[in-house]
Amino acid sequence: MASETNGRERRIRVVVGDDSFLVREVIAEFISDVPRVELVAMCADGDGVRDAVERFQPDVVVTDMRMPPSGDEEGLRIAERLRAEHPSIGVVILTQYDEARHGRALVEQGAEGRAYLLKDRIQSRRQLISAIELVAHGGSAIDAHVVAGMLALKGSGEAGSPLASLTPRELDVLTLMAEGRSNAAIAQELVLTRHAVEKYVGAIFEKLGLDDEQVTSRRVAAVLRYLDAVHA
């Protein structure tokens, strides 16, 4: 992860992988002129990403989900390999496909340092930089649209399921929580006090039968696993 050198926080070193030249250029433009982030390599396929990781030892890899050489799920393969060989490197997967199963697979072995974002919903430099900084420091995020799509199915589930027992406000909090928002950020978004958000989070995890420990770094993985199991 990004560390401090001589009392100053060093820049987050980033490797980008995408088979689209245009996407690579857009990401490079987003990262340029951000003092705290340094783009060290841009690659057109998974093999290039793996070579760049070994050469540059980045803090974060931003990668497309589908690109050569494997095509489908190449981003997941990269994330899995980094989990095993370079566990300190964060991964941001960008995709144009709204598939909840990919989000769940990404955090199956742990949500720390992992983010799953939809390309067409990244509208600003701030969104991408925030995700890079988040995973560089061990955080995690899943695009709210992916989670919202799963929550939209709640009405088709069994009436007695724990998910159906959540109130509309608890569903709002759950969606933002799975997006990687802190309690403070959720409070600001929903115009609530932090104490109120803490009460909602506690109620959500009590209803879903999840341990308090999962409310911190593992809560994204826990929520996605639960929702995926309910609606499989």
C-alpha positions as CSV (number, residue, x, y, z in Angstrom):
1,M,0.0,0.0,0.0
2,A,1.0,3.6,-0.4
3,S,3.4,4.6,2.4
4,E,5.1,7.6,3.8
5,T,8.7,8.6,2.9
6,N,10.7,11.1,4.9
7,G,7.5,12.3,6.6
8,R,5.7,12.9,3.3
9,E,3.1,10.6,1.8
10,R,4.5,9.2,-1.4
11,R,2.4,9.1,-4.5
12,I,0.1,6.1,-5.3
13,R,1.7,4.2,-8.2
14,V,-0.9,3.0,-10.7
15,V,-0.8,0.5,-13.6
16,V,-3.7,0.7,-16.0
17,G,-4.8,-2.2,-18.2
18,D,-7.5,-1.9,-21.0
19,D,-7.6,-3.1,-24.6
20,S,-9.3,0.2,-25.7
21,F,-6.8,2.9,-26.5
22,L,-9.5,5.5,-25.9
23,V,-10.3,4.2,-22.4
24,R,-6.6,4.1,-21.5
25,E,-6.2,7.7,-22.7
26,V,-9.3,8.8,-20.7
27,I,-7.9,7.2,-17.5
28,A,-4.5,8.7,-18.1
29,E,-6.2,12.1,-18.5
30,F,-8.1,11.6,-15.2
31,I,-4.9,10.7,-13.4
32,S,-2.8,13.4,-14.9
33,D,-2.1,16.5,-12.7
34,V,-3.2,14.7,-9.5
35,P,-0.2,15.2,-7.2
36,R,-0.9,12.2,-5.0
37,V,-1.2,9.7,-7.9
38,E,1.4,8.5,-10.4
39,L,0.6,6.6,-13.6
40,V,3.6,4.2,-14.1
41,A,2.4,2.0,-17.0
42,M,-0.5,1.6,-19.5
43,C,-1.1,-1.9,-20.9
44,A,-3.4,-3.3,-23.6
45,D,-3.8,-6.8,-22.2
46,G,-3.5,-9.0,-19.1
47,D,0.0,-10.2,-19.9
48,G,1.2,-6.6,-20.1
49,V,-0.4,-5.8,-16.7
50,R,1.4,-8.8,-15.1
51,D,4.7,-7.7,-16.6
52,A,4.2,-4.1,-15.5
53,V,3.4,-5.3,-11.9
54,E,6.6,-7.2,-11.7
55,R,8.6,-4.3,-13.2
56,F,7.1,-1.3,-11.4
57,Q,5.6,-2.8,-8.1
58,P,2.6,-0.5,-8.2
59,D,0.2,0.2,-5.3
60,V,-2.9,-0.1,-7.5
61,V,-3.9,-1.8,-10.7
62,V,-6.8,-0.4,-12.6
63,T,-8.0,-3.0,-15.1
64,D,-10.8,-3.8,-17.6
65,M,-12.9,-6.9,-16.8
66,R,-12.8,-8.2,-20.4
67,M,-9.6,-8.0,-22.4
68,P,-6.9,-10.3,-24.0
69,P,-5.6,-12.8,-23.6
70,S,-8.5,-14.6,-22.0
71,G,-11.2,-12.2,-22.9
72,D,-13.9,-12.8,-20.5
73,E,-13.1,-12.2,-16.8
74,E,-9.5,-11.3,-17.4
75,G,-9.8,-8.6,-14.7
76,L,-10.8,-11.3,-12.1
77,R,-7.9,-13.4,-13.1
78,I,-5.5,-10.5,-12.5
79,A,-7.1,-9.8,-9.2
80,E,-6.9,-13.4,-8.1
81,R,-3.2,-13.6,-9.1
82,L,-2.4,-10.4,-7.2
83,R,-4.2,-11.6,-4.2
84,A,-1.9,-14.7,-4.1
85,E,1.4,-13.1,-5.2
86,H,1.1,-9.4,-4.3
87,P,-1.6,-9.1,-1.6
88,S,-0.7,-5.5,-0.8
89,I,-1.6,-4.2,-4.4
90,G,-5.1,-2.8,-4.6
91,V,-7.3,-3.6,-7.7
92,V,-10.0,-1.4,-9.4
93,I,-11.9,-3.4,-12.0
94,L,-13.8,-1.3,-14.6
95,T,-16.5,-3.0,-16.6
96,Q,-19.3,-2.1,-19.0
97,Y,-21.3,-5.1,-17.9
98,D,-23.6,-4.9,-14.9
99,E,-23.1,-8.4,-13.5
100,A,-23.4,-8.8,-9.8
101,R,-21.7,-12.2,-9.9
102,H,-18.5,-10.5,-11.0
103,G,-18.7,-8.2,-8.0
104,R,-19.2,-11.1,-5.7
105,A,-16.4,-13.1,-7.2
106,L,-14.0,-10.1,-6.8
107,V,-14.5,-10.0,-3.1
108,E,-15.0,-13.7,-2.5
109,Q,-11.6,-14.1,-0.8
110,G,-11.8,-10.7,0.9
111,A,-13.0,-7.3,0.0
112,E,-10.0,-5.4,1.3
113,G,-8.3,-3.4,-1.5
114,R,-10.9,-4.2,-4.2
115,A,-13.3,-2.1,-6.2
116,Y,-15.8,-2.9,-8.9
117,L,-17.0,0.0,-11.0
118,L,-19.2,0.4,-14.1
119,K,-17.4,2.4,-16.8
120,D,-20.4,4.3,-18.0
121,R,-21.1,5.6,-14.4
122,I,-17.6,7.1,-14.0
123,Q,-18.4,10.7,-14.8
124,S,-15.5,12.5,-13.2
125,R,-11.9,12.4,-12.2
126,R,-12.9,12.5,-8.6
127,Q,-14.8,9.2,-8.8
128,L,-11.9,7.3,-10.2
129,I,-9.3,8.9,-8.0
130,S,-11.4,8.2,-4.9
131,A,-11.6,4.5,-5.9
132,I,-7.8,4.3,-6.4
133,E,-7.1,6.0,-3.1
134,L,-9.7,3.7,-1.3
135,V,-8.2,0.4,-2.5
136,A,-4.6,1.7,-2.0
137,H,-5.4,2.0,1.7
138,G,-7.2,-1.3,2.0
139,G,-10.8,-0.1,1.4
140,S,-13.4,-1.6,-0.9
141,A,-16.3,-0.5,-3.1
142,I,-18.9,-2.0,-5.4
143,D,-20.8,0.2,-7.8
144,A,-24.1,1.2,-6.2
145,H,-25.9,0.4,-9.4
146,V,-24.9,-3.3,-9.2
147,V,-26.2,-3.5,-5.6
148,A,-29.3,-1.5,-6.4
149,G,-30.2,-4.0,-9.2
150,M,-30.0,-6.8,-6.7
151,L,-32.0,-5.0,-4.1
152,A,-34.7,-4.3,-6.8
153,L,-35.4,-8.0,-6.8
154,K,-36.3,-8.1,-3.2
155,G,-40.0,-8.0,-3.9
156,S,-39.8,-11.3,-5.8
157,G,-38.2,-13.1,-2.8
158,E,-39.9,-14.9,0.0
159,A,-41.9,-12.6,2.2
160,G,-40.2,-14.0,5.3
161,S,-36.6,-13.5,4.1
162,P,-34.4,-11.2,6.2
163,L,-33.9,-8.9,3.2
164,A,-37.6,-8.3,2.9
165,S,-37.7,-7.3,6.5
166,L,-35.4,-4.2,5.9
167,T,-37.1,-0.8,5.9
168,P,-36.8,1.5,2.9
169,R,-34.3,3.6,4.8
170,E,-32.3,0.6,5.8
171,L,-32.2,-0.4,2.1
172,D,-30.8,3.1,1.3
173,V,-28.1,2.7,3.9
174,L,-27.3,-0.9,2.7
175,T,-26.8,0.3,-0.9
176,L,-24.4,3.1,0.1
177,M,-22.6,0.8,2.5
178,A,-22.0,-1.7,-0.3
179,E,-20.7,1.1,-2.4
180,G,-17.9,1.6,0.1
181,R,-19.2,4.7,1.9
182,S,-18.2,5.3,5.5
183,N,-20.9,6.0,8.1
184,A,-20.0,9.7,7.9
185,A,-20.4,9.7,4.1
186,I,-23.7,7.9,4.4
187,A,-24.9,10.4,6.9
188,Q,-24.0,13.3,4.6
189,E,-25.7,11.7,1.6
190,L,-28.9,10.8,3.3
191,V,-29.0,14.0,5.6
192,L,-28.8,12.0,8.8
193,T,-26.8,12.1,11.9
194,R,-23.9,9.7,12.3
195,H,-25.6,8.2,15.3
196,A,-28.7,7.5,13.2
197,V,-26.6,5.8,10.6
198,E,-24.9,3.7,13.2
199,K,-28.3,2.6,14.4
200,Y,-29.4,1.7,10.9
201,V,-26.2,-0.3,10.2
202,G,-26.6,-2.2,13.5
203,A,-30.2,-3.0,12.6
204,I,-29.3,-4.1,9.1
205,F,-26.6,-6.5,10.3
206,E,-28.8,-7.9,13.0
207,K,-31.6,-8.6,10.5
208,L,-29.2,-10.2,8.1
209,G,-27.5,-12.3,10.8
210,L,-24.1,-10.9,10.2
211,D,-21.4,-10.4,12.8
212,D,-20.4,-7.0,14.1
213,E,-16.9,-7.5,12.8
214,Q,-18.2,-7.6,9.3
215,V,-19.5,-4.0,9.6
216,T,-16.0,-2.7,9.0
217,S,-13.6,-3.9,6.2
218,R,-15.5,-7.0,5.3
219,R,-19.0,-5.6,5.2
220,V,-19.1,-5.2,1.4
221,A,-18.2,-8.8,0.9
222,A,-20.7,-9.9,3.5
223,V,-23.6,-7.9,2.0
224,L,-22.9,-9.0,-1.6
225,R,-22.6,-12.7,-0.6
226,Y,-25.8,-12.5,1.2
227,L,-27.7,-10.8,-1.6
228,D,-26.3,-13.1,-4.2
229,A,-27.3,-16.1,-2.2
230,V,-30.8,-14.8,-1.7
231,H,-31.4,-14.1,-5.4
232,A,-29.4,-16.9,-7.0
